[in-house]
Structures are given as structure tokens and as C-alpha cells.
Amino acid sequence: MISHLSALSLLRLFLALAGIAGASLARATPPHIVVIVSDDQGYGELSAHGNPIVRTPHLDRLHASSVRLTDFHAAPMCTPTRAQLMTGRDAVRTHAVNVSSGRSLLRRDVQTLPELLRAGGYTTGLFGKWHLGDNYPCRPQDRGFDEVMTFPSSHIGSVPDAWLNDYFDGTYLHNGRARTYPGYTTDVLFDEAMAWIKHRRSADRPTFTYVATAAPHAPHYVPERFRTAMAKRLEAALPSLPKLTSAQQESITRYLAMVENLDENMGRLDAFLEKEGLRNDTLLVFLSDNGTTFGDLYYPAGMRGKKTTLWEGGHRVPCFLRWPAAGLGAPREVTPLTQVQDLLPTLLECAGLAHKTPADLDGRSLAPLLLGATAVPPERTLFINFSRVPFPGKAPWATSAEVRREGTAVLWQQWRWLEDRQLFDLKTDPLQQHDVAAQYPEVVARLRGELDHWWRRVGPDANEPERVVLGHVAENPALLTACEWWNVFVDQQAQVRRGELKNGVWHVEFAHAGNYRFELRRWPRDASLGLTAGAPPAKLADDQLQEGKALPIAQARLRIAEKEWTAHGTPEATHISFELPLPAGPAQMEATFLDASGAPLLGAYYVYVERR
């Protein structure tokens, strides 16, 4: 019997001899693919990019041995970047455009990278952050991953995460079941990914391994040896840096210490691939999900801005690709504009699966560019837009989570057209200090026209909600949390501890008609706390959490579609529950806690829903 790999190799050879295969397809067997995405690590948080403090020898070696995309752009926020990576589409076409506020769910009707690779013979594994939906049908196991080790939402310690979960000895969801793993989060994720690769390598299928770290995202918990070494180095560098407060020094110390731990794990991964004989046949991709968190304070890497901004420092990130067996040529810089959407079609083509590439992508395959056969045309125009966290801001469109046309960055050659009002020429003004719109009206006209055309295509669907499906056999019972309140930002357990007086609606869909039980809670089940209780202070490995606020909750109100129900609690209660017959179909749902007089206090941060 001819194996999957050898059969595919023979097919490629036949196509090449027939003269109908592109340069990228006349290659060896499909590569193993490893994609590493760090969280909040900016372009400048690498010593190879001139950082004066951090030491990243292993990432520097990868940089030196890779094809480097030097004008590569993500979104300025993690969820939209991950949606772009997984779908090859602009974020506003995926519905996953925000870290919270009900806008982090990946639309169900688009194929994902792991689904496409799996259909082409790959086995797929996720280790780390998904952040494209914690409920069916948006979970990673629903969207193409065979093996899943993840934590919910945006970070360890998010609202739906295990209560008091920590970066040390943390709890993760392994194929849907909670399990505690000893060790520091980044070490654990790399350990598990390497163990899975080793286990799967004997099978006659190539592997796709996606490692998405929690680091260096906040909270900035890090092993002491990295923090101590970084504190000394930062102290020595202070005379040559902009003036920093003590709080800023502490934050930068922890943040860069997390980067150095990540770098150490990149070295462990490389040594593992070499030892297992996989290095040459592995296409390794490293990138970050958005711009820097603190680089603007001490080392902006020649750019303006940081995470969540449309300035260059908010979305230009490192991207390195290494595949020794493919003949990518000498390690080098590739300078045309590229974007995270490009990785899906690129990886499919490198895997010999270009025929599986969906037709309506916004990304384009870079395989010909990587193989030296062609170049990305310089006239390419890219668009960056995402949903803002709904806090008060200077621009009207920044105070709401609604995606707006004027919240777009348009990228073309060296030009950056921001907010439909400012033009910057990076060739003469890399720090984007001077608006030159009045000097280049022809450039403004071109980019505004392209923005109008793009928005006519994507705008009508940009703010449509993606719904959590309840009562489906794939997830019953299910947990709804405040992370999915529409246009309301609550995504941290710290906000739950503080008792932030917010409320919102969920966009849901009841999979089947039937009796549904709703259990409304201020605290999650695993906290074992009463409705009116405050949370006691808690000690984590690298932090001390303050006491959580007590609230006078006496009753609850549940609204689904046009109907409303009210129930009373008791002083010792941990929850207030409702059991209701409901029809199948979409609905809006709101769960509110009230005081003894019936006045609303806040929404139920946690609602457990089960179809009986």
C-alpha cells in the first residue's frame, strides 16, 4: 500500500513533470507545521530587533535562519488577529473582532486552517490560547483540532477560567476536561506540544501544531529567576532610557522576563526538533498577535503606538518562517506588505493543499514569494479594523464596541491612512508625527476610495453577532459568562472580585425545544461562595489578591426574548435558578441580580444552562 505521504509526493512529481505544478508544489513530502503565536510581544521585544534590555538568543537564531517578513501586520488586538490567522479573512468578516463584549466568537460558516489541513490528511493540535469562543460551535474542538489543551477567553484568570487559576500549576481544558499541570504556563504548553508531536510522529500523517502562549500577556506572572535577572539588567540600563516610574519599571521587568522565558522554550523546541530528526521537514512559523504592551515607554523600535492603536507599533509584528527541506533559499528579509491573513493560504500551498484554499479569502499565498518565484505586488492595499473595548475615548467610534468605517487603517506602500482623516508617509516620517494629507490629495483620494469600496463589501455584516448555541448535545450543560455580554467589557476575574456593576445581554440560540434549567451565580461554582458573600483574599504563586466585594443580592430576573421571570434567593444561597420550557431558535437573554427592593444591581456573571 502506498502511504499518504509517498502518494502525495508521487502526485507532486507527476504534476511537476507535466508542467502544471507551481514551483512551490514540486517539493518533498508535506511538512510538519508548527505555528507559535506569542501574546502581546511587540516587534521590538527581540534583541535581534535592537532591544537594549531583553536577551532572546534562541529567537535571534531563528531570525537569522528564517525568511523574515519585515512589513508584516496583525490586528492591534489578539482576537481579531487569531480570527485572521484561522480563516485567511479580514477580521471584520469573521465576527471575532474584540477580546470580549460578545464579539470574540468566530462565525460558524467559515472553514478554519485546522479544518482545511485535517481534510488534507493532517492531524491537528492546539496548545494554549484560542480566544475565538468558549462555547459550541466556536470551541477549538468544534473547529478542526483533534487535540486541544487550552484555557478559556483572553488570559489565564479570565472570567470563564477556573477560579483562581494561576500561571503556575494551572488548570487547562484537555479535550474538554479540566486538568491541572505542574509548572509554569509557557513551559507546560511547550512540554505538552512536544510530547504530542513525538507521539504523533510515528503515524503516517503530517502534524499541524499550534502553540499560542499566555505570555507575555498580563497578568505578568513569571518565575523568579527570570524576574531577578531582568530587574538587574533594567536597573543597569535606566540611565540610557526615558524616565520610568517605579511601577513602570516593575511592569517592564516582568513583561520582558516573560519574553525571556518564552525564548528559552523556543530553544527547547528547536533542540527537540533536531533530536527527533524533524527540523528539516518542519515548517516553523513564529509571530506575535499584536503590537507591544510597554515598548512605547522604553524602546519603540522606531515606531509610534502600541497594542490597541492604529499606529504602526500597534499592528506591525515579527513573522519568521523556516523550512530547511523546502529550499527557501538564504535567510533574508522580505519587504513587501504582508498580513496575518496570508498565512492560511501560504501554509496550505506549502502543504500541497492549495486546491483546498477557499475562493473568497482576503489573504494571499506567500509561497511563491518565499520560494523566490515572484513578489507581492507593491500596489497591494491592506485594511486593519477591529472592535474597540467600550470605554470612553477621544473619537466617537472608540467609545463603543461597534465596528465603524472610520476606525480603519489603510496600508499601501509606505502610506498609512488612519481614521479616514490622517495620512502618514513612513518613508520620511516613520514615527508618524506629521499628517501630510494636505500635501498628497491624490494619495488621499486613492486610499479613501479603496476604503469606501472595502467597507461597502464588509460593512453590512461587520456588526452581526455570532450566537452561543445552548442545549446542543455537543455542549450540554453550558456555561455563559459576562465575557459574552454584547458591547459590555467584563473579561477578568479581578472585575468579578470588584463586583463591577455592569450588565448585558447574550445572543444565544436554543438548539432544541425543551425544558431548560438556568442557574444564575455571582461567583462560579468552583469558587463555592454565596450570592451575597465577598471573596476572601487569595495568594497566588506570584501575587496577592485582595478581598472580593460583597453585594446585597436578594432576587434575580431572567429575560429571554420578550418574556421575563423573577425569583427570590435565600441568605445562604449560592445561586438562583429557573426551569423553563423554551422553543428552539435564536433569542436575546439577560440575567440580572436585584436587591431586596427590586432595584437592579448587576448582571449574573455566570449562568449555567442545561437542557433537561
SVG drawing of the C-alpha trace seen along z (x, -y; Angstrom):
<svg xmlns="http://www.w3.org/2000/svg" viewBox="-43 -71 67 73">
<polyline fill="none" stroke="black" stroke-width="0.4" points="0.0,0.0 1.3,-3.4 1.4,-5.7 -0.4,-9.1 2.9,-10.9 4.5,-8.9 1.4,-9.1 1.3,-12.8 4.9,-13.0 4.3,-11.0 1.4,-13.2 3.5,-16.3 6.3,-14.8 3.8,-13.9 2.3,-17.4 5.8,-19.0 6.8,-16.8 3.6,-17.6 4.4,-21.3 1.3,-22.2 2.6,-22.5 3.8,-25.7 7.3,-26.0 6.0,-25.5 4.4,-22.2 7.4,-20.4 8.7,-19.8 9.3,-17.0 6.6,-15.4 4.2,-17.7 6.0,-19.4 5.0,-19.1 3.8,-22.6 4.4,-24.4 2.9,-27.8 4.0,-29.7 2.0,-32.9 3.2,-34.9 0.7,-37.2 1.4,-40.9 5.1,-40.7 5.8,-43.6 8.1,-43.9 10.8,-45.4 10.8,-42.7 13.7,-40.9 17.4,-41.6 17.7,-40.9 15.4,-43.9 17.7,-46.1 16.1,-45.8 18.6,-47.2 17.5,-45.1 15.9,-41.8 18.0,-38.8 16.5,-36.4 19.3,-34.2 17.0,-31.4 14.6,-33.7 17.6,-35.6 18.9,-32.3 15.5,-31.6 15.5,-35.2 19.0,-34.5 17.9,-31.2 14.5,-32.3 12.7,-34.2 11.7,-37.3 8.6,-39.3 9.6,-42.8 6.4,-44.7 4.1,-42.1 0.8,-43.2 -1.6,-41.7 -4.5,-43.4 -3.8,-45.7 -5.7,-43.2 -5.4,-39.5 -8.9,-38.0 -9.1,-39.6 -5.5,-38.5 -6.4,-34.9 -9.5,-35.1 -7.5,-36.3 -4.9,-33.5 -7.5,-30.8 -9.7,-32.0 -7.5,-33.9 -10.1,-36.7 -10.2,-40.3 -11.3,-40.3 -14.5,-42.2 -15.6,-39.4 -15.3,-36.8 -17.4,-38.4 -14.4,-37.8 -13.3,-41.4 -12.9,-42.0 -11.4,-40.4 -14.7,-40.5 -18.1,-42.3 -19.7,-39.3 -17.6,-39.9 -14.9,-37.2 -16.9,-34.3 -15.7,-33.0 -18.5,-32.8 -19.6,-29.2 -19.9,-29.3 -16.2,-29.8 -13.7,-27.0 -10.6,-27.2 -7.0,-26.4 -7.0,-23.2 -10.2,-22.1 -8.6,-22.5 -5.4,-20.9 -7.2,-18.0 -9.2,-17.5 -5.9,-17.2 -4.5,-14.5 -3.0,-16.4 -3.6,-15.7 -4.0,-18.9 -3.2,-20.0 -3.8,-23.3 -1.7,-24.1 -2.6,-27.4 -4.8,-30.3 -7.7,-30.0 -9.8,-33.1 -12.3,-32.6 -15.2,-31.3 -15.6,-29.2 -19.0,-27.6 -20.3,-25.4 -20.0,-25.8 -16.9,-28.1 -14.6,-26.0 -11.3,-24.7 -12.6,-21.1 -15.6,-22.3 -13.3,-24.0 -10.8,-21.4 -8.5,-20.5 -8.0,-16.8 -6.1,-17.5 -6.9,-20.5 -5.1,-21.8 -6.4,-25.3 -7.6,-27.9 -10.7,-30.0 -11.1,-33.6 -8.2,-36.1 -5.8,-35.0 -5.3,-32.8 -7.5,-34.3 -10.3,-35.4 -13.9,-35.3 -14.7,-31.8 -11.4,-30.3 -11.0,-28.0 -11.5,-30.2 -8.1,-31.5 -6.3,-29.8 -2.6,-30.7 0.2,-30.8 1.9,-28.3 0.5,-24.8 -2.5,-25.9 -5.7,-24.2 -6.3,-23.7 -9.0,-22.1 -7.6,-19.0 -10.1,-17.8 -12.9,-19.4 -11.9,-18.2 -10.3,-20.3 -6.8,-19.1 -4.0,-20.6 -0.5,-20.6 2.5,-21.3 4.9,-24.0 4.9,-27.5 2.4,-28.1 4.8,-28.6 7.0,-25.6 3.9,-23.5 2.5,-24.4 5.7,-23.6 6.1,-20.4 2.7,-19.2 3.1,-20.3 6.4,-18.5 5.1,-15.3 2.1,-15.3 4.4,-15.8 6.6,-12.9 3.6,-10.7 2.1,-11.5 5.3,-11.4 5.1,-7.6 1.7,-7.9 1.5,-8.2 0.1,-11.7 1.8,-15.1 1.1,-17.2 -0.1,-20.8 0.8,-22.1 -0.4,-25.5 1.2,-26.8 -0.3,-30.0 1.2,-31.2 -0.4,-33.1 2.9,-35.1 3.8,-37.9 0.1,-38.9 -1.0,-40.3 -1.1,-39.4 2.7,-39.4 3.5,-36.4 6.9,-34.9 9.4,-32.5 11.6,-34.4 14.9,-33.5 13.8,-35.4 12.4,-38.3 15.5,-38.7 17.9,-38.7 15.7,-41.1 15.4,-43.5 19.2,-43.8 19.6,-44.4 16.8,-47.0 18.4,-48.8 21.7,-49.0 20.0,-50.3 17.9,-53.1 20.4,-55.9 20.0,-55.4 16.2,-55.0 13.4,-57.5 12.4,-58.3 10.3,-55.5 8.2,-55.4 8.8,-52.5 5.5,-51.0 6.6,-51.1 9.9,-49.6 8.2,-46.7 5.8,-46.1 8.6,-46.2 10.7,-43.9 8.0,-41.2 6.9,-41.6 10.5,-41.2 11.2,-38.4 8.2,-36.5 9.7,-37.1 13.0,-35.6 11.2,-32.5 9.4,-32.2 12.8,-32.5 14.2,-29.7 11.2,-27.5 11.8,-28.3 15.3,-26.9 13.9,-23.8 11.6,-23.3 14.4,-23.7 16.6,-21.2 13.6,-18.8 13.0,-19.0 16.7,-18.4 16.9,-15.4 13.8,-13.9 15.0,-14.4 12.1,-16.7 13.9,-20.1 14.4,-19.9 10.9,-18.7 9.1,-21.2 7.8,-24.5 8.2,-26.6 6.4,-30.0 6.8,-32.5 4.7,-35.6 3.1,-37.8 -0.6,-38.7 -0.4,-42.4 1.9,-45.3 3.9,-45.9 2.4,-46.5 5.2,-48.6 7.6,-49.2 6.4,-52.8 7.8,-53.6 11.3,-52.4 12.0,-51.1 9.5,-51.8 11.6,-50.1 11.4,-53.1 7.6,-53.1 4.8,-55.0 2.0,-53.3 1.3,-50.1 -1.4,-47.4 -4.9,-48.6 -3.7,-51.6 -3.7,-52.1 -0.2,-53.5 2.4,-51.2 3.5,-50.0 0.1,-48.6 0.0,-46.1 3.4,-45.6 4.8,-42.4 7.6,-39.9 7.0,-37.0 9.7,-34.4 9.3,-31.3 11.8,-28.4 11.6,-25.2 15.0,-23.8 13.8,-21.0 11.8,-23.3 14.7,-25.2 13.5,-28.6 16.9,-30.0 19.2,-32.0 17.7,-33.5 16.6,-37.0 14.3,-39.9 11.1,-40.0 10.0,-43.6 6.6,-43.9 3.4,-44.4 2.1,-41.2 -0.6,-40.3 -1.5,-37.5 -4.4,-36.6 -1.7,-35.5 -0.6,-32.6 -3.6,-30.3 -3.2,-30.2 0.6,-30.1 0.5,-27.1 -2.0,-25.3 0.1,-25.7 3.3,-24.7 1.4,-21.6 0.4,-20.7 -3.2,-21.6 -3.6,-24.8 -6.6,-23.2 -8.4,-23.3 -7.9,-27.1 -11.3,-28.8 -12.0,-31.2 -13.1,-34.2 -10.0,-34.9 -8.5,-38.3 -5.1,-36.8 -2.9,-35.6 -0.4,-32.8 3.2,-33.9 4.6,-30.6 5.8,-31.9 7.3,-34.9 9.1,-32.7 10.4,-30.4 11.7,-33.3 9.4,-32.8 7.6,-36.1 7.0,-39.1 3.9,-40.5 2.8,-43.4 3.8,-46.7 0.3,-48.2 -1.3,-45.8 -3.6,-47.6 -4.4,-46.2 -7.1,-47.1 -7.0,-46.9 -10.1,-47.3 -11.4,-45.8 -13.9,-46.4 -12.7,-48.6 -13.2,-47.9 -16.2,-50.1 -14.5,-52.6 -14.8,-56.4 -12.4,-57.7 -11.5,-60.7 -13.0,-59.5 -16.8,-58.9 -16.2,-55.4 -13.9,-54.5 -16.5,-54.7 -18.5,-51.8 -17.7,-48.2 -19.4,-48.8 -17.0,-48.4 -17.0,-51.6 -15.7,-52.6 -13.6,-55.5 -11.9,-53.1 -9.8,-51.7 -6.1,-51.9 -5.5,-51.6 -1.9,-50.5 -0.5,-50.9 3.3,-51.0 4.8,-53.4 1.4,-55.2 -0.8,-54.9 -4.3,-56.4 -5.7,-56.4 -9.3,-57.1 -10.2,-58.4 -8.5,-61.7 -4.8,-61.4 -2.1,-60.4 1.5,-59.4 4.5,-58.7 6.6,-56.1 9.5,-56.7 10.1,-60.2 8.2,-60.0 8.5,-56.5 7.2,-57.9 4.0,-59.2 4.4,-62.7 3.3,-64.7 -0.1,-64.4 0.6,-65.0 -2.9,-64.6 -3.0,-68.2 0.2,-67.7 -0.8,-64.5 -4.5,-64.8 -4.1,-62.2 -3.0,-59.6 -5.8,-60.6 -8.3,-60.2 -7.0,-56.8 -6.9,-55.4 -10.3,-56.9 -11.8,-55.3 -10.3,-51.9 -11.6,-52.3 -15.1,-53.1 -15.0,-50.1 -13.8,-47.8 -16.4,-49.0 -19.2,-48.5 -18.1,-44.9 -17.5,-44.2 -19.5,-46.8 -23.1,-45.4 -22.1,-42.3 -19.4,-43.7 -21.6,-44.1 -23.7,-41.0 -23.5,-38.9 -22.4,-35.3 -24.6,-33.2 -23.8,-30.7 -25.8,-27.6 -27.4,-26.1 -28.9,-22.7 -26.9,-21.0 -25.6,-17.5 -22.0,-18.7 -22.2,-21.0 -24.9,-20.4 -24.7,-21.8 -23.0,-25.0 -21.6,-28.0 -22.4,-31.6 -20.2,-34.3 -20.0,-38.1 -17.3,-37.8 -20.1,-37.4 -22.3,-40.3 -22.9,-42.3 -21.0,-45.5 -20.0,-45.3 -16.4,-44.7 -16.1,-42.2 -13.4,-39.6 -11.2,-39.4 -11.8,-37.6 -10.5,-40.8 -13.6,-42.6 -15.8,-39.9 -13.9,-40.3 -14.5,-44.0 -18.2,-43.4 -18.3,-45.8 -22.0,-46.9 -22.5,-46.1 -25.0,-44.0 -25.5,-42.9 -27.4,-40.6 -26.3,-37.4 -27.1,-36.5 -28.0,-32.8 -29.7,-30.1 -31.6,-27.2 -30.7,-24.1 -33.9,-22.2 -37.2,-22.9 -37.4,-21.6 -37.1,-22.3 -34.0,-24.4 -32.6,-25.0 -30.8,-28.3 -28.5,-28.7 -27.6,-32.3 -24.4,-33.0 -22.4,-35.9 -19.4,-33.6 -18.6,-30.4 -19.4,-27.0 -15.8,-26.2 -15.5,-29.3 -18.0,-27.8 -19.2,-31.3 -22.7,-32.5 -24.6,-35.1 -24.1,-37.8 -20.6,-36.8 -17.4,-38.6 -14.4,-36.5 -11.6,-36.1 -8.1,-37.3 -6.2,-34.8 -2.5,-34.0 -1.2,-33.1 2.3,-32.0 3.3,-35.4 0.6,-37.7 -1.7,-38.5 -5.4,-39.1 -7.5,-41.5 -10.8,-40.6 -13.7,-40.5 -16.7,-42.8 -19.9,-41.5 -23.2,-42.6 -26.8,-42.6 -28.3,-40.2 -31.8,-39.2 -33.5,-38.2 -33.0,-37.6 -34.7,-38.4 -34.3,-36.4 -35.4,-37.8 -35.4,-35.6 -36.8,-37.2 -40.0,-39.0 -40.6,-37.1 -39.5,-37.8 -39.3,-35.7 -38.4,-36.7 -37.3,-34.5 -36.1,-35.2 -32.9,-33.9 -32.1,-33.0 -29.3,-34.3 -27.3,-31.1 -27.9,-30.6 -25.1,-30.2 -27.4,-30.7 -30.9,-31.4 -32.4,-29.0 -35.2,-28.9 -36.6,-26.0 -38.5,-26.9 -40.0,-25.3 -38.5,-27.1 -38.8,-26.8 -35.9,-26.3 -34.4,-29.3 -32.4,-32.5 -33.0,-34.8 -31.5,-37.6 -31.1,-36.7 -30.4,-38.9 -29.9,-37.7 -30.0,-40.4 -29.5,-40.3 -31.7,-42.7 -31.6,-43.9 -34.5,-43.4 -36.4,-46.4 -36.3,-45.0 -33.7,-47.5 -31.2,-46.1 -27.6,-45.6 -25.7,-43.9 -25.8,-41.1 -25.2,-37.5 -21.5,-37.0 -22.1,-33.2 -25.1,-31.4 -25.1,-27.6 -27.6,-26.4 -28.8,-22.8 -31.4,-21.3 -33.2,-18.6"/>
</svg>
